[in-house]
């Protein structure tokens, strides 16, 4: 796998996590509830949402079904502005917002911009 493929997959992992999280928050579903669906822990769901782990397609599939998301669309790359809008929506929906999370979302947006920029080269 070359460097561009690694960057693309990293960005796709972020996108999948963001889409799962925004849909979970829109439906007011807890990470704990979703964890039960994939026979795992809320920590694992959080790590998937934050793209800290690369999860197997089986878990992503189950999560997408629980959240009524088209599994196939998770893997279609979004334009940068759409992904950034999703992060903005997550920020607005996050009810446990503290300074640490505010900084996380700021860094996430910077990471997304950086990854898109590096793929353009």
ABEGO torsion letter per residue (X at the ends): XBAAAAAAAAAAAAAAAAAAAAAAAAAGBBAAAAAAAAGBBAAAAAAAAAGABBBBAAAAAAAAAAAGBBAAAAABBBBAAAAAAAAAAAAAABAABBAAAAAAAAAAAAAAAAAAAAAAX
